[in-house]
Amino acid sequence: MPGLRREEVSLLAGISVEYYVRLERGVATGISDSVLDGVSRALQLDLAEHEHLRHLVHAANQGAGIPRRRLVPRPQQVSQGTQRLLDAMTEVPATIQNSRMDILATNALGRALFSEMFLQESGPVNFARFLFLDPRGRTAYREWADSAEQIVALLRAASGRTPWDAGLRELIEELTDKSREFRELWDIHDVRIHLAGVKPFHHPQVGDLDLFYEAMQLPNDPGLQFVGFTAEPGSTSNDAIRLLGSLSAPAAATGREA
């Protein structure tokens, strides 16, 4: 932090300067949660930043003395019961995504809302890849810069939780190689928790939408997150969602018959 010396940080954290210097240098073996709590308070970290620090130290402790290797991602699937629940939500766009922001499942209205994303030509359907590498992403997200910051911060937090996830590292390397904006945001080292908010979209069929989103972790599927979108009752966005539902209904019926 600008203007805060190591001696001041260590004093506020209740640890020695030598101990704090070890932590700064990445020597995290044996550091307790109470020490991390003290450092977090001294640096005035928010909840997301505190959790990120804890995950980084936990990974360092687990990997101490062990050659680091990338974990090959296991196939992630949504259960039939969860998919039935999604399909029953006919008036709310909903998706299920993993920590890499791949869309693993959606209902008919969710697929209609993100129809442009499902046109991606390579790799799994992915929010980050769509936003940074697909020109349609800049139109779909009306506040593109804010959405870009959020997605990079979410991926940075995910990299702290699962630092040896090969699929996540490959995605980050791809985005770093192909997108200057991603590289610049990644170098900021920002982390955030986004569980609710408002997202301004533009849809090619129904125009502009301002949708509230709510995200929650699936307790029986670690690492998977449910995200649902709603509109203010009586708003033009609500009318647009209803119109989008009517436009997507024939496609959904065709898909069930197939």
N, C-alpha and C positions, 0 to 999 in steps of 0.2 A: 504494500500500500504506500503511495507517495507520502513522504513525511513521517513514516513510522519506521523506526530503526528496529533491528533484530532484538536488541536489548529490551525495547519497549514491548514488542510482541511476546517475547518469552516471559516478561514480568506479568503481563496481562493474562497470559495462558497458564501461569503458575508452574513453569518448567525452566530448566537452565538454558542458557544461551547455546551451550554445546549440543544439548538435546534437540533444540529447535533447528540448529544448523544441519544436524543429521537428517531431520525431516525434510528440510528444504532441498537437500541433495538427493532425496529419494531413498535414503536408508531408513526404511519403515519397519524393519523386523522388530517385533516385540512391542510396538507402540500400542498402548491401551486405548479403549474407547474414551476414558476420562481425559486423557491427554488430547485426543482429537476434539473432544467437546470444548476443552479450554482454548485450543488454537482457533476453533470455529468462532467462539465468542470474541476472542481478541481481534480477529479479522472481520468480525461482523458479517459472517457468511449467512446467507439465507438457507432455507430448508433444502433446496435443490443442491446448492453448493456444498452444504455440510454432508449430504448423502453421497455426493460425488467424491469428496475427499475420503469418506469412510470406505467406499467401494475401491478406490485406488489403493489405499493402505491394506485393505483386506486381500486384494489380489497380490500385492507385493509380499505379504506375509505367507500366502499360500505358495507363491512361486519361489520363495527363498531357497537357494541351493538346488533348484530344479530347473533344467533347461526349459525355456518357454517354448511352447508349441501352439500352433493355431488349432482350435477345435473345429472339426468338420461339422457343420450344422446338421442336426438331425431333422428329418422331414417333420414339419409341423402341420397338423390337420385339426380341423374343427369337428367336434363330435356331431353326430346326426341330431341329437337333441338340441344342441346350440343352433344348428342350421334351421331346424324346424321353428325355433323361437324367432330367428331372424325373419323367416318367411312369413310368420304370423303378423309381423309388424308391417302392415300395408300402408300406413299413413306417415311413417317416419323413416327417412333414409338411415341406414345403419350398416356399419362395416365392422370387421374384426381384423386387426393388424398385429404383426409381431414387432419386436424392438427395432428391426431393420426398416420398419414402415412398409413392408410388403402387405398387400391386401390378401388375406387368406380366405375370406368369406364375405358375402354381402347379401342383402335382400334385393328384390327387384328395383325398389326405389333408390337404394344406394348405388346400384349399378347404373341406373339412369342418371343420377346426379353426377357420377364420375365417369360418364360414358367416354369422354375424351381420353381419360387415363387408360381405359381398356383398349385403346388403339395403339399402345406402345408396341414397338416392333421387336424389342429384345429384352430378355430378362423377365423376372416376375413383375406383376403390376405393382409399382412402388411409388409412393408419394414423393420421395426425395428425387428420384430419377426423373419423374414427370416435371417437377417444379424447376429443376436446374438444366435439364438436357432436352426437354421437349418444348418447342416454341409455343405450343398450345397452353403450357402451364402458366405463361406470363399473362395470358388472357383469362384463364379460368380463375386465377386468384387476383382479385381486383387490388388488394394491398399486397403486391408480390413481395416487396422488401421485408415487410413484417413477417409474412409467412415463411420466407427464406430463413430469417433469423431464428424463428421458432423451430423449424425442422432441423437446422444445424445444431441448435442447443439440445434438442432431444437425442440426436445421434451422438453428440459428445457425451451426454449422460449415459447412453446405452453402452458406449465404448468403455466407460468406467466400470459398469456392472459386469460386462462380459468381454474383457480385453483380448481374449484369444479366440473369439468367434470369427472363423475364417470368412463366413458370408458377409458379416458386418464390415470386416476389414477390406474385403474386395470391393464392396459398395463404396466405402469411403475413398479407396484408392482410385476407383473409376471416376467419382465426382471430382476429386482433387485434380486428376489429370485432365478432365474435360471442361471444367467450369472455373473460371477465374473468380466469380462471385463466391462460389463455395470455398475455394482456397482461402480467400480473405476472411470469411466468417469463421472458418474452422480455426484459423490462427488466433482468434480472439479468446478461445477456450471458454466460451459462455455455456452454462448449463441451466436448464429450466425444467419446471414441472408444469405441464399444461393439461388440466383435467376439466376445464370448463372455460367458455368464452364465446365470442361472436366471430364468425368467419364470413367475410364478404366474398361471394362467388359471382362469376358470370357464366351462364349456361347458354350454349348456342341455340337452344330451342325456346327457352322461356325467359332469357334475359338475366338481369341482376337479381341476386338473392342475398339477404342478410340472415344467416342461420346461426342459432345458438347450438353449441356442441357440448356434450357431456361424455367424458371418457371414464372407464372403470376397468380395473384388472379382472380377468376371469379367474376365480379362485381355484377352479379345477384344472386350469391350463396355464401354468406359470409362464410368464413372458408374453401372453396374449392379452390384447386390450380391445374391449368393446367401445365403439364410438357411435353415438346417435345424434341426429341433427333435427332440430325443431325450429319452427318459425313463429313469430308473434301472431296470436290469433287475430284475424281480421286484417292482417297486413297484406301488402302486395306480394311479399315473399311467401306468405301462406297460400295465396291464390296461385302463385307460380308452382309451388310444390304440388298442389292438387292437380294443376294442369299437367305437370310432369308425370304424375302418377297415372293419369288417364292416357297419356301418350305412350307410356311404357307398358301398360296393361296388356295390349295384344302380343307384344314380344314375350312377356312373362308367360302368358297362357300357351303360346307356341312352344316355349322351352319346356313346360311341364308335359305337354303332350308327347314331345320327343323323348 
